[in-house]
């Protein structure tokens, strides 16, 4: 245990910890996006899925674990950034210089803005203190009407715009995060770079695009247009 703690205090160990927590968060985002896209199947599908999640016995344990992942990922990332600036090391040679690209340069900014968006998202759909009030809050089966909340919320153009802008930032953040993840794990050989350069943007587009499609489809009436 002490050896593990000493490892995570080193630069290499910290980067591995950021990579591990980042991979877990990417997995969460993928599953979360897939669940949200049940909105395309209608109110019953989405509300049933949300009701199943709310009634799951491990829900609060999962939320606590997710919060811990966020805290560790953000905290260690900030510490690494401060240490790198303080040490002012010579830039080491990186295959294709991943960090020199726009998504890499924007990581501190996109990370901070995404954290602010997360607070907005919770206030909007969880605490429900931002956006239009929805009544009744429950559907005909007595479940929380998540479908109605999404349609009402994203019918407000400014709220939809906030979500779409945040998903653009998320996509940029994920592009660099996925490439950096492979690099940290040692997949930085020339032969891997073409695949990584395709896989990073593709996965980022799949996740961020999936999220962004929901407010856009609500705005144009594809979702909720007949309700």
C-alpha positions as CSV (number, residue, x, y, z in Angstrom):
1,X,0.0,0.0,0.0
2,X,2.8,2.4,0.9
3,X,4.6,1.6,-2.3
4,X,1.4,2.3,-4.3
5,X,1.0,5.7,-2.5
6,X,4.7,6.6,-3.2
7,X,4.1,5.7,-6.9
8,X,1.1,8.0,-7.2
9,X,3.1,10.8,-5.7
10,X,5.6,10.6,-8.6
11,X,5.0,12.3,-11.9
12,X,4.6,9.0,-13.7
13,X,2.3,7.6,-11.1
14,X,0.2,10.8,-11.2
15,X,-0.1,10.6,-15.0
16,X,-1.2,7.0,-14.7
17,X,-3.8,8.0,-12.1
18,X,-5.1,10.7,-14.4
19,X,-5.2,8.3,-17.3
20,X,-7.0,5.6,-15.2
21,X,-9.7,8.0,-13.9
22,X,-10.0,9.6,-17.3
23,X,-10.7,6.2,-18.9
24,X,-13.3,5.5,-16.3
25,X,-15.0,8.8,-16.9
26,X,-14.9,8.3,-20.7
27,X,-16.7,5.0,-20.1
28,X,-19.3,6.7,-17.9
29,X,-19.9,9.4,-20.6
30,X,-20.4,6.7,-23.2
31,X,-22.9,4.8,-21.2
32,X,-24.6,8.1,-20.1
33,X,-24.9,9.3,-23.7
34,X,-26.4,5.9,-24.8
35,X,-28.9,6.1,-22.0
36,X,-29.9,9.7,-22.8
37,X,-30.4,8.7,-26.5
38,X,-33.3,6.5,-25.4
39,X,-35.2,9.8,-25.8
40,X,-35.3,9.0,-29.5
41,X,-37.6,6.0,-28.6
42,X,-40.1,8.2,-26.8
43,X,-41.2,9.1,-23.3
44,X,-41.9,5.6,-22.1
45,X,-38.4,4.3,-22.9
46,X,-36.6,7.2,-21.4
47,X,-38.8,7.5,-18.3
48,X,-38.6,3.7,-17.7
49,X,-34.8,3.8,-17.9
50,X,-34.6,6.8,-15.5
51,X,-37.0,5.1,-13.1
52,X,-34.9,1.9,-13.1
53,X,-31.8,3.9,-12.4
54,X,-33.4,5.9,-9.5
55,X,-34.6,2.6,-7.9
56,X,-31.3,0.8,-8.3
57,X,-29.8,-0.2,-4.8
58,X,-26.3,0.7,-5.9
59,X,-27.2,4.2,-7.2
60,X,-25.8,6.2,-4.3
61,X,-22.6,4.1,-4.2
62,X,-22.2,4.7,-7.9
63,X,-22.7,8.4,-7.4
64,X,-20.2,8.5,-4.6
65,X,-17.7,6.6,-6.8
66,X,-18.3,8.9,-9.7
67,X,-17.8,12.0,-7.5
68,X,-14.5,10.5,-6.2
69,X,-13.4,9.9,-9.8
70,X,-14.1,13.5,-10.8
71,X,-12.3,14.8,-7.6
72,X,-9.2,12.7,-8.1
73,X,-9.0,13.4,-11.9
74,X,-9.4,17.1,-11.5
75,X,-7.2,17.4,-8.4
76,X,-4.3,15.4,-9.8
77,X,-4.5,17.1,-13.2
78,X,-4.3,20.5,-11.5
79,X,-1.3,19.4,-9.4
80,X,0.5,18.0,-12.4
81,X,-0.1,21.3,-14.3
82,X,1.3,23.3,-11.4
83,X,4.3,21.0,-11.0
84,X,5.1,21.2,-14.8
85,X,4.9,25.0,-14.8
86,X,7.0,25.3,-11.6
87,X,9.7,22.9,-12.9
88,X,9.7,24.4,-16.4
89,X,11.2,21.2,-17.9
90,X,12.6,21.0,-21.4
91,X,9.9,19.7,-23.7
92,X,10.5,16.0,-24.2
93,X,10.1,14.5,-27.7
94,X,6.6,13.3,-28.2
95,X,5.5,11.4,-31.2
96,X,3.4,13.7,-33.4
97,X,3.6,16.3,-30.6
98,X,0.1,15.6,-29.4
99,X,0.1,18.3,-26.7
100,X,0.9,21.0,-29.2
101,X,-2.4,20.7,-31.0
102,X,-5.4,23.0,-30.3
103,X,-7.3,20.5,-28.0
104,X,-4.1,20.0,-25.9
105,X,-3.6,23.7,-25.5
106,X,-7.2,24.2,-24.5
107,X,-7.3,21.5,-21.8
108,X,-7.1,23.8,-18.8
109,X,-9.7,26.1,-20.2
110,X,-12.0,23.4,-21.4
111,X,-11.7,21.5,-18.2
112,X,-12.6,24.6,-16.1
113,X,-15.6,25.4,-18.3
114,X,-16.8,21.9,-18.3
115,X,-16.7,21.9,-14.5
116,X,-18.9,25.0,-14.5
117,X,-21.2,23.4,-17.0
118,X,-21.6,20.4,-14.8
119,X,-22.9,22.7,-12.0
120,X,-25.3,24.2,-14.5
121,X,-26.4,20.8,-15.7
122,X,-27.2,19.7,-12.1
123,X,-29.1,22.9,-11.4
124,X,-31.1,22.5,-14.6
125,X,-32.1,18.8,-14.6
126,X,-31.4,17.5,-11.1
127,X,-32.2,20.4,-8.7
128,X,-34.4,22.1,-11.4
129,X,-33.8,25.7,-10.3
130,X,-32.7,26.7,-13.9
131,X,-35.0,26.7,-16.8
132,X,-38.8,26.4,-17.1
133,X,-40.9,24.7,-14.4
134,X,-42.5,21.6,-15.6
135,X,-45.9,20.5,-14.3
136,X,-46.9,17.8,-13.8
137,X,-43.5,16.5,-12.9
138,X,-44.6,12.8,-13.2
139,X,-46.0,10.9,-16.2
140,X,-49.1,8.8,-16.3
141,X,-47.3,5.8,-14.6
142,X,-46.1,7.9,-11.7
143,X,-42.5,8.1,-12.9
144,X,-40.5,11.3,-13.0
145,X,-41.2,12.7,-16.5
146,X,-37.6,13.0,-17.6
147,X,-38.7,13.1,-21.2
148,X,-40.9,16.1,-20.5
149,X,-38.1,17.8,-18.5
150,X,-35.8,17.5,-21.5
151,X,-38.3,18.7,-24.0
152,X,-39.3,21.7,-21.9
153,X,-35.8,22.6,-21.0
154,X,-34.3,22.3,-24.5
155,X,-37.2,24.2,-26.0
156,X,-35.5,27.3,-24.5
157,X,-33.0,28.3,-27.2
158,X,-30.5,29.7,-24.7
159,X,-30.4,26.5,-22.7
160,X,-30.0,24.4,-25.8
161,X,-27.2,26.7,-26.9
162,X,-25.4,26.3,-23.6
163,X,-25.6,22.5,-23.9
164,X,-24.4,22.5,-27.5
165,X,-21.5,24.8,-26.7
166,X,-20.5,22.7,-23.7
167,X,-20.5,19.6,-25.9
168,X,-18.2,21.2,-28.4
169,X,-15.8,21.9,-25.5
170,X,-16.3,18.3,-24.3
171,X,-15.4,17.0,-27.8
172,X,-12.2,19.0,-27.9
173,X,-11.3,17.9,-24.3
174,X,-11.9,14.2,-25.2
175,X,-9.8,14.4,-28.4
176,X,-6.7,15.2,-26.4
177,X,-7.7,13.1,-23.4
178,X,-8.0,10.0,-25.5
179,X,-4.8,10.6,-27.4
180,X,-2.9,11.4,-24.1
181,X,-4.4,8.2,-22.5
182,X,-2.9,6.0,-25.2
183,X,0.4,7.9,-24.9
184,X,0.5,7.4,-21.1
185,X,-0.1,3.7,-21.6
186,X,2.8,3.5,-24.0
187,X,1.0,3.4,-27.3
188,X,3.2,6.2,-28.8
189,X,5.0,4.3,-31.6
190,X,4.8,5.7,-35.1
191,X,2.8,2.7,-36.2
192,X,0.0,3.4,-33.8
193,X,-0.3,7.1,-34.4
194,X,-2.6,7.0,-37.5
195,X,-5.1,4.8,-35.6
196,X,-5.0,7.0,-32.5
197,X,-5.5,10.1,-34.6
198,X,-8.7,8.6,-36.0
199,X,-9.9,6.8,-32.8
200,X,-9.7,9.9,-30.6
201,X,-11.8,12.3,-32.7
202,X,-14.2,9.4,-33.6
203,X,-14.9,8.5,-30.0
204,X,-15.1,12.2,-29.0
205,X,-17.6,12.9,-31.8
206,X,-19.7,9.8,-30.8
207,X,-20.0,10.9,-27.2
208,X,-20.2,14.7,-27.6
209,X,-22.3,14.4,-30.7
210,X,-24.7,12.1,-29.0
211,X,-25.3,14.5,-26.2
212,X,-25.5,17.6,-28.5
213,X,-28.0,15.9,-30.8
214,X,-30.7,15.9,-28.1
215,X,-31.2,19.7,-27.6
216,X,-30.8,20.2,-31.4
217,X,-33.5,17.7,-32.2
218,X,-35.8,19.2,-29.6
219,X,-35.3,22.7,-31.1
220,X,-36.2,21.5,-34.6
221,X,-39.2,19.5,-33.3
222,X,-38.0,16.0,-34.0
223,X,-38.2,15.2,-30.3
224,X,-41.3,16.3,-28.5
225,X,-42.8,17.9,-31.6
226,X,-45.9,15.7,-31.4
227,X,-46.5,15.9,-27.6
